[in-house]
Amino acid sequence: MFNGRSKFSFVKALLITAYAVCLIGSNTDTTSSAENAAKEIAIAEIPLETAFLMLHLAMASLSAFFCYLGFGLKANWGFLVSGILMCVAALCVPVYFMFTVPLLILAFVSYSKQKKINENNDPK
C-alpha cells in the first residue's frame, strides 16, 4: 500500500478528513424542526460567518480530496494543491487559524517528501 508513497502524506490526509468531520459535527444544529430549517436556508437570512465557515469547510474537504488523489496517483502536485487549499481555508476563517496551520505545514512537508520519493524512484 505504501510502496513508493509517503506514509506521512497518508497520515496527513487522515488528519484533514478528521478535521472536516469534526467541523461538520460541531456546527450542525440537531434541535431545529423542518419549518425552522426551511427558513434558515433562505439566502437573506444566512449570516456572513456561516458563509465563510462553509467556504472554510469546502476548502478543507477539497484539500483532503487532493491529498488522497496525490497519495493514490503518487503525484506530488496533489499535495501542493492540498497545501494551497489549506492556505485559502486558513484565510477564510481566521479564528480556526491555529487548527489549520499544523495541517498546512504537514501539506507542504508531505509535498516535499513525495517529491523526494518520486525523484529516487525515477529510472533516469
C-alpha positions in Angstrom: 0.0 0.0 0.0 2.8 2.4 0.8 5.2 1.3 -2.0 6.5 4.5 -3.5 4.2 6.6 -1.3 4.9 8.7 1.7 3.3 7.4 4.9 3.5 10.9 6.2 1.1 12.1 3.5 -1.4 9.4 4.2 -1.5 10.4 7.9 -1.9 14.0 6.8 -4.9 13.0 4.6 -6.5 11.2 7.5 -6.0 14.3 9.8 -7.6 16.6 7.3 -10.5 14.2 6.9 -10.9 14.0 10.7 -10.8 17.9 10.9 -13.5 18.2 8.3 -15.7 15.7 10.0 -15.2 17.4 13.4 -16.0 20.8 11.8 -19.2 19.4 10.4 -20.2 17.8 13.7 -19.5 20.8 15.7 -21.6 23.2 13.5 -24.8 21.2 13.0 -27.9 22.1 14.8 -29.9 19.0 15.7 -32.7 20.8 17.6 -34.3 22.6 14.6 -37.5 21.5 13.1 -38.3 21.2 9.4 -40.0 24.6 9.4 -37.1 26.3 11.0 -34.7 24.6 8.7 -36.6 25.8 5.7 -36.5 29.4 7.0 -32.8 29.1 7.7 -32.0 28.1 4.1 -33.2 31.4 2.8 -30.2 33.3 1.4 -31.1 36.6 3.0 -31.0 35.0 6.5 -27.6 33.3 6.2 -25.1 35.2 8.4 -21.8 36.2 6.9 -19.9 34.0 9.4 -21.8 30.9 8.2 -20.9 31.7 4.6 -17.2 31.9 5.5 -17.4 28.8 7.6 -18.9 26.8 4.7 -16.2 28.1 2.4 -13.6 27.0 5.0 -15.2 23.6 5.2 -15.3 23.3 1.4 -11.7 24.2 1.1 -10.7 21.8 3.8 -12.7 19.0 2.2 -11.2 19.7 -1.2 -7.8 19.7 0.4 -8.4 16.2 1.8 -9.6 15.1 -1.7 -6.5 16.3 -3.4 -4.4 14.8 -0.7 -6.0 11.4 -1.3 -5.6 11.9 -5.0 -1.9 12.7 -4.7 -1.4 9.7 -2.5 -3.2 7.3 -4.9 -1.5 8.6 -8.0 1.9 9.1 -6.3 1.7 12.7 -7.6 3.3 15.4 -5.6 1.2 18.1 -7.3 -1.8 16.7 -5.3 -0.1 17.6 -2.1 0.9 21.0 -3.4 -2.8 21.8 -4.3 -3.8 20.5 -0.9 -1.5 22.9 0.8 -2.7 25.8 -1.3 -6.3 25.0 -0.5 -5.4 24.8 3.2 -3.9 28.3 2.9 -7.2 29.5 1.5 -9.2 27.7 4.2 -7.0 29.4 6.9 -7.6 32.8 5.4 -11.4 32.3 5.2 -11.9 31.9 9.0 -9.0 33.4 11.0 -10.5 32.0 14.2 -9.6 28.5 13.1 -6.1 29.6 12.0 -4.5 27.7 14.9 -6.1 24.4 13.8 -5.2 24.8 10.1 -1.6 25.9 10.5 -0.4 22.4 11.5 -2.3 20.8 8.6 -0.9 23.5 6.3 2.7 22.7 7.4 2.0 18.9 7.0 0.7 19.6 3.5 4.0 21.2 2.3 6.2 18.7 4.1 4.3 15.8 2.5 4.7 17.5 -0.9 8.5 17.6 -0.4 8.6 14.0 0.9 6.6 12.7 -2.1 8.7 14.7 -4.5 11.9 13.2 -3.0 10.4 9.7 -3.2 9.4 10.3 -6.9 12.9 11.5 -7.7 14.5 8.5 -6.1 12.3 6.0 -7.9 12.7 7.8 -11.3 14.7 5.4 -13.6 16.7 8.2 -15.3 
